[in-house]
Amino acid sequence: MKNASTTTAPGVRPGLNGAFMSDGFGAAQAERLATLHGDASGSLCGLRLAVKDVYEVAGLQMGAGNPLWQADQPQARACAPAVTALLDAGATWVGKTVTDELTYSLAGINAHYGKPFNPAAPERLSGGSSSGSAVAVAAGLADIALGTDCGGSTRLPASYCGIWGMRPTHGRLPIGGCFTLAHSFDTVGWFANTGELMAATFEALAHTRVQGGGGRRLLVADDALALLDPSVRATFVALVDELPADWDVEHLPANTFDLKEWSAAFRTLQAAEVWQQLGTWVKRRGPQLGEDIGQRLEAASQVHPEAVAAAQIVRIRAAETLAGLLAGGRLLTWPTVPTPAPLNDAPLAEVNETRARSQHTLCVAGLAGLPQLSMPWTSVEGAPVGLSLLGARGADEHVLATAQALSVTLQRGQS
């Protein structure tokens, strides 16, 4: 594994916030842009769709944020099912977006293609790995955008960029025709600027309806609050205290669960699956990699089977605990991540430390395969921080409906 330079490579259009791939696809991308228009009668008619460069789009090679990986891929014969579903619903494709390298990052940095520009906080990172898709929506370059989510790759950039983002129940949506990092964690993900568009996108992807006003039973966990930056924690506590009486809020005492143990189990299981899927290619092709990605893949290659077995036990217990807590329509709520995005010039060690802290709140949905949505909430130190709702397996519609109701409540509180 060789380290790549940190300069921006061909394939980024800085004038469009660095969100979209362009030169790396050449005339083929231009041809796709001219032909992939949605069904004029569909529910998403007229909406612009950006697609993370991990999904197959007919006629293009899927790059997954690494030039050598892209060179090894054939041209796709058809679009991935998720892309097809949104086109069939009327959306019009406007381009592929930059992803963090091999999706193994939460930062929004790619050693080959640069850093998509965060329009909500220009001095800060956009978050990843679905960095370009989040930026495309936040900058108004797309109405909806597809990402993926393994360890937070949709939820975290949604928080950093001040937009809506969601990972569904694991297995709820087809992820065929898509690069996956860790098979038991990866899901389709998507972004939008409104709760209504989030629900409409899910309806098109899942062929379902999001109805009703959702529920109003929220769980607040002291175990999560302890991990937050003091300013984020204080703002969240004030929010909970000021919710109207028709919101039923229950506080879970400390030691209800161990987020640090869950995060460690998540990292172990994820790394083992990453190496299963990418190890042979890495050893055979010796790709140039960003420093952070190289470090993670090297660590992934060292995961011992005994550690995996122990982590699986933690995973089972976590899923059982959460199933009990979330029964009856209850939803966990907390800030999506403990802190605003790091600054663009933050040293790698600080970026990695922020990633590790963020995994404590992000790992829950991944470990148990649960739906989690991040919605715009507040600004801390001049940068967005999102608010999350996390529900039981299969409760995706309930999460979406409740999030819309909560968004209305928050807007009334600000008026």
ZADOVO-569529 format. One record per residue (C-alpha): x, y, z. Coordinates in steps of 0.001 Angstrom, whole numbers, plus 524288, in hexadecimal, padded with zeros to 5 digits. Layout:
<recs>
XYZ ...
</recs>
This chain:
<recs>
800008000080000 805D580CE87FBB0 8022781A5880078 7FBD28237E7F6BE 7FE7F831F47F5C7 7F49183B647FB6B 7F332843C77EF3E 7E675844817E7D6 7E64583B487DC2F 7DEB083C7F7CF6B 7D084839247D1DB 7CCC78443D7DAF9 7C554850587D6EA 7C94285A947E108 7BF428641D7DB91 7B4AE85ACF7E030 7B9AC859BA7EE2B 7C24784E287EA63 7B6568457B7EBE9 7B57C83F8F7DE5F 7BE44836777D6BF 7C08583B2F7C8DB 7CD528398E7C180 7CF7482BF57C6D0 7C3A0827A37BEFE 7C57E830637B31E 7BBF382F977A7F4 7B517823C97ADCE 7B02182BC67B95E 7ABB0836AB7B054 7A42182CCD7A840 79DA7827427B465 79A05834EA7B8DE 7931F836F57ABEF 78B5E82A5A7AC71 78811826B27BA7A 77B7C82E317BC7E 770C8829C57C57C 7630C8258D7C287 75B1A831E07C012 74F8882C337C77A 75704827E57D382 755F882D227E164 763C9832D47E0AC 761D3839227D358 76A778450D7D158 77372842307DCD5 7821E8419B7DAB6 788DA835277DF62 797588343E7E2B7 79D3A826B77E479 7A8FC822F87ECC6 7B3B281CB57E48F 7B16E80F657EA8F 7A51280C8E7E2D2 7A4FC807037D52B 79FDC810507CAE3 79E0780A9E7BD58 7A9AF80D4C7B490 7B2E8811CD7BF69 7BD3D80B5D7C7C2 7BB0D80BF67D661 7C6E4811D17DD20 7C45C810FE7EBDB 7CDB181C617EDEB 7D9F6815807E902 7DF39816EC7DB0A 7E4D98092B7DA84 7D821803317DF37 7D10180AAE7D48F 7DAA9805EF7CA4D 7D8127F7E27CE76 7C94D7F9077CCD7 7C1A67F6577C05A 7B7E9800087BB05 7AAF17FD967C196 7A09A7F7927B8E1 7957D7FCC47C124 792F7805DD7CC87 792BD800BF7DA61 785047FDA67DF73 784F0809937E86E 7886D812A27DD2A 77E6380C327D455 773C080D9D7DEA2 775DB81C3E7DFBB 7768E81E227D102 76A09816587CF8F 763E481F827D980 7674482B2D7D0FA 7745B830297D613 77E75834DB7CC2E 78C9B830DB7CE2A 7962C83C507CEBB 7A2F08352D7D11D 7AB4682C7C7D99C 7B0BA8321D7E61B 7BDC3830E87ECE2 7BF0F826E37F7D0 7C9848251F80204 7D32881ACB7FD72 7CD3480D1B7FD4A 7C2E48132B8066E 7CBD8810228120E 7CB3381DA481840 7C20D8273781EE1 7CA158336481C2B 7C6918382280E93 7D4BC8374F809FF 7D98C82FD87FE24 7E82882F947FB21 7E53782E3A7EC96 7D986837327EAB9 7DA89841557F57B 7D0BF8467B7FF6F 7C2F0849FF7FB35 7C018857B77FFFF 7B6848586E80B6D 7AD218638980812 7A77D863D6815D4 7B4BB865D781C60 7BF1C8694281228 7CA598685C81BD1 7C68A85A8881FE8 7C66C84CEA819FA 7BA21847DE81363 7BA9F83A5381960 7BA9582D768121C 7BAE28242E80C3C 7AF0B82942804A6 7B5908368C80442 7B25683ACD7F65E 7A414836D57F775 7A23683E6E80416 7A8E584A647FE7A 7A0F1849B57F1E0 7945084A9B7F9B0 7994F854A880375 79E1985D587F854 7914F85C517F0CA 797AF854EA7E58B 78E7F8495D7E752 78137847B17EDBF 783D4839D27F259 79036831BE7F294 793AF823927F4AA 79E5A81FE57FE2D 7A156813A4805BC 7A2828118181450 7AB288079181B18 7B04080E5F82739 7A9AB81B8382587 7ACF581F468178A 79FAC8259B8155B 79C0D829E88230C 7A8BC830E78267E 7AA018393581A10 79B9483CAD81B5A 79EB5841FA828E4 7AAEF8492382467 7A40884F4F818A6 79740852DC81F5A 78E4A84A3781717 785E483E0681877 78C0183099816E7 787DA822BF81A1B 78C4B814B181AAC 780E280B0D81A24 77F6B7FE0C82109 78A667F53E81C4E 785337ED0981107 778F37F55580F52 77D767FAB580225 784D17F3687F76E 793317F6FC7F6EF 7969E7EF687EAA8 79EF17F62E7E077 7A60B7FD5F7EB41 7B3907FCF57F15E 7B2387F8AB7FF7E 7BCA47FA1B809DC 7B7957F09B81423 7AC5F7E7F380FF2 7A51D7E66E81CD7 7A4EE7F52581F18 7A3A87FC1B81201 796BC801E580DD7 791A680B1180376 79125818F7808CC 78B88825BC803CE 78B54834748061C 7818B83F6E80418 77EDC84D0D80935 7714884A2D80E9A 76AA383F7A8162D 7604683E7F80BA5 76A7B83B8B80147 770FD831AB80A39 7640C82A7680B7C 7610082B547FCF8 76E51825B47F9A8 76C6581A6480307 75EF3817D07FD5D 764FB816C07EFD0 7700380E037F47C 767D2805067FD15 75AEB805607F58F 753A180906801F0 74C9981497807FA 750A481D3381355 743ED820F5819E8 73F1D8276982634 745AC8307282FAD 74EC08265083570 74FF8823D2843E3 7540782CB384EF2 75AE4823308580C 76939826C78594C 774358208F86111 77FA3828E1865B7 78BAB82130869DF 795028268487417 79F5481D4D86E79 79F2382526861C9 79E9E8327686862 7AB4182FC486F9C 7B28A82EB5862B4 7AE5983BE385D27 7B6028488885CB3 7B14F850FD8681B 7AB1C85B1C85F0F 7A4128509D85730 79F70849F18639D 79A438568D8698E 792CD85A0485D31 78CD584C7285C71 788C884C5186ACF 7821F8596D868C2 77AFF8540C85CDF 775D98485B86469 77199850E186FD3 76A22859F9866B6 762AE84FBC85EE8 753E58515A86006 74C838487586943 747068404385E2F 754B183AB985C0A 7569482F548656D 764F382F7D8695A 76AEC8249F87189 778C382591876D1 7812E81969876E2 78ABB8196A8824D 79956817E1880F1 79E5A80A2587E3A 7923480644876A7 79BF88029E86C22 7AA848040C869C8 7ACA880C1285D76 7BB6880AE885E70 7BA917FC0B85EA0 7B0BC7FC3B8537E 7B9658054284B87 7C52E7FC5984D7B 7BD2F7F08B84920 7B86A7F7EC83D45 7C6387FBB08393A 7CAFA7EDA583AAF 7BFF37E7C0832BB 7C08C7F24D82868 7CF417F0ED826CB 7CE5B7E22782580 7C42B7E35381AC5 7CBC17EE1B813EC 7D7AD7E55F812F9 7CF7D7D9E680E4C 7CA6C7E22E8031E 7D6527EA6E7FFB2 7E2187E2F9804D3 7E4927DADB7F8A3 7E3947E6B77EFCB 7EC827EED27F87B 7F6FD7E42A7F8E2 7F6167E15E7EA57 7F55F7EF4F7E52D 7FD287F6FE7EF5D 7F4F8803577ED83 7F921810FB7F140 7F11E814987FD16 7EF28820758058D 7F6A281FB581252 7EA7581DCC81A9A 7E4C481344811BD 7F1B580C1181139 7F27780C078200B 7E4AE806928215B 7E6B27FBEB81759 7F3677F7E381DCE 7EC517F70382AE1 7E1277EF8482473 7EABC7E55C81F79 7EEC27E26982D91 7E1457DFBB8337C 7E1757D27E83A4B 7D60E7C8CB83941 7D5087C83884813 7D2AB7D6E78487B 7C81E7D56C83E24 7C15A7CAC3845F7 7C1687D32385241 7BC357DED684ABB 7B11F7D6A984530 7ACA87D39685309 7AC807E2248562C 7A4BE7E479849C8 79A627DA7C84D5C 798DE7E02385B02 798037EDF9855A9 78D587EA0584C27 785AB7E37C85713 786F27EF5F85FEA 782937F8A38553B 777227F0248512D 771CE7F13385EF5 7741E7FFCC8602D 76E1E80324852FA 761F27FABB85425 754E18019085347 7594880C26849FB 7634E8127D852D6 76E848199384C1A 77BEE81CC38514E 77FEE82AD684F25 78D1B83178850B2 795FF83A79848DB 79A77832EF83CF0 7A8BB834C984062 7AF2C83A5284CB4 7B58A8460E8463F 7B53684EFC83A5C 7BDE084BAB82ED0 7CCA484D2B8304A 7D3228589E82995 7D84F8568881BCF 7E65E857C282065 7E4E684F1482C5D 7F0348455E82DA6 7ED608373182A48 7EE4E8332B8388C 7E35B83C8F83C2E 7DAEA83813830C8 7DCD1829F1834E4 7D99782D398430F 7CCF7833D683EBD 7C9B6827D583692 7CBAF81EF184251 7C3188277584AFC 7B88382833840AA 7B81D8197983F68 7B30E8189D84D54 7A60F81E9B84959 7A60A8197483B62 7A93F80B3F83E5F 79C1E808268448F 79439807D3837F8 79EE28009F830A1 7A12F7F66983B0F 792C07F2DF83C43 78EBC7F5C082E2E 7854E8009283228 77FD980C4682AC5 785558197682ED3 7828F826EF8295F 78A4D8337182B3C 782DD84027829EB 7873284E6A82A50 787068536A83837 7906D85DAD83D56 79D31864E883B6B 7A8A88638C844B2 7B4D886BDE842CA 7AED88708E8360F 7AD75862CC8308C 7A1C1859AB82F27 79F0984E6883852 793FF8451D834DC 789D983E8783D61 7875C82FEF83BF8 77BBA826F783D6C 77E7D8186983E26 773EC80E0F83DA2 771927FF7D83E34 774547F668832C3 76A767F8E882807 7658E8059682E21 76AC980E0B8230A 75DA08142D81FD0 75B5D8172882E29 768B881DBD82F48 766268261C8233D 7588982A3382785 75CE682D6583562 7686F835368305A 75F6683DA782839 756B283FFE8340A 762748434883C8D 7679B84C9183228 75AB98540983289 75B90854BB8415B 76976859FB840BB 765C08643E836B4 75A7E868E483F30 763AF869E984AAD 76CB9872B9842D2 761F487BB483E05 
</recs>
